[in-house]
């Protein structure tokens, strides 16, 4: 059975039950907006401080329910199960044209110095 789950600002559709040892992702709200430091900029202070952690399920759980995981570094963390068999979707952002040619330009300059 598939389910849709909204955790933080993310909506995920997936199988809804993990088994012991499955690679999963959990979510935890560390600080609610009202608990954040007053010295933070307003746009930062107005949203919760959240974390998403990937690890191996230490118990069977369903998406949207609490689950304990053991991370690759050996930590045990509790949170709400958000995804089973999650992938990696990080990015280094858009290409910065000024940085694209730096490697080539530097190699040319080093050849000229020899």
N, C-alpha and C positions, 0 to 999 in steps of 0.2 A: 504494500500500500504506500502511496506517495502522500506527502503532506506539504503545505506551505507554512512557513514559519517566518515571522518578522522579529528580528533581534536587533536592537539598536536601529540603524538606518538601512539594514540589509534584509531582503526577502529571499528566502531559499526554498526551492522545491526539491524534495528528495525522498528516498526511503526513510521511514520514520523510526526504525528501531535498530540500535547497534547491539552487537554482541561483545562479550568480554574479549578484550584484545584488539578490537577494531581500531583503526586509525581514525580519530575524530577531531572535531573542533568544538570548543566550548566558549561561551561568552560570560563575562562577569563585569558588572558595574562596580568600579572601585570607589568612586565618589560621585554622589548626586550633585547637580549644579549648586545647590545651596550649601554643600559641604566643601566646595572648592575655595582656595585662598582668595581673599579680596584683592590681593596685589596682582592677580592675573588680568590680562586684557578682557574686556567685557565679552567679546566674541568667543573667547576660550572659557571663561567662567560660566557662561550661560548654557553649556552643554555638559553632559556627564563625562567623567573620565572612565573610559572603558578599556577592556582588554579582550582579545581573542587568543586562545591558546590551543595548539594542536598537541595531541598525545594519544596514548593507547588507553582505551576505555578500561577501567578497573571494575566495571559493573555493566549489566545490561541497562539500557535506558532508551527513552523515546525522545525525538526531537521536541524541544520545548520544555523538557523536564531536566532536573538536576542530574549531573553525571560527574563522577570523579575520574580524572585521567592521570596517567604517569607520563611526564614529558620525556623527550629524548635525553634531557640532562638529568633525569631522575627525580624531578620535583613532582609532588602530588598536588593537584589543583582541582578545586570544585568549581562548577559553573553550570550554565544552562547549555545543553547539547544543541548545537546549531547545524552541524553537518557531519555526515559519515563519509569517510574516504575523501577528505578535502584535498584540493590541489593547491598550488601556489599561484597567486595572481598579482604579485607585487610588480612594480614598475619603477624605472628610474626617471619617469616623466617624459615629456616631449623632447625631441632632438633640439639641441642648442647649436645652431649653425656655426657660431664662432668657435665652438669646441671641437667640431668634427675634423677640422684640418690640423689641429695642433700636433698630433703624432707625426703626420707627414712633414709638416714644416720643421719640427724639431729634428727629425732624421736628416733632412737636407742641410740644416745648419750644422749639425754634428759632422756630416761628411766634409763640409767646407773647412772646418777647423783642423781636420787631420793633415 
